[in-house]
């Protein structure tokens, strides 16, 4: 085996972060693609150019294409400049924050849950100025809420604690 092929099939080259991430993303896209095939269609939709399956199917193909591209073009960690040290504490903090956000949507509604999610997310990322924490989270969420509910007429549940009163 030549030097090039031995280097190309080395553990360092094959198991780099780019390729492992691409494989995980490819598996997720394939599972998502399978799920899109299970989306029910209305009678007669099979002849329509745009159905409930159209965009999810396009997203599946785009995701598969991008993951295959990254799988082929992935570089070893030393070449790509990948960060070797991983901040597990920050990752766990965001997983807990996302779980709290999912629960909070049900109980305190979109505006408060999303505002607190953004505020605590900024805090986890290192922002400590209160003007930025409050100014970048709640005004943005309120504007987005008004755009969705008033402009696009999308119903967003206010939360269980507000429906009791």
Buried (B, 14 or more C-beta within 10 A) or exposed (E): EEEEEEEEEEEEBEEBBBBEBBBEBBEEBBEBBEEBEEEEEEEEEEEEEEBBBBEBBEBBEEBBEBBBEBBEEBBBBEEEEEEEEEEEEEEEBBEEBEEBBEEBBEEBBBBBBBBBBBBBBBBBEEEEEEEEBBEBBBEEBEEBBEEBBEEEEEEBEEBEEEEEE
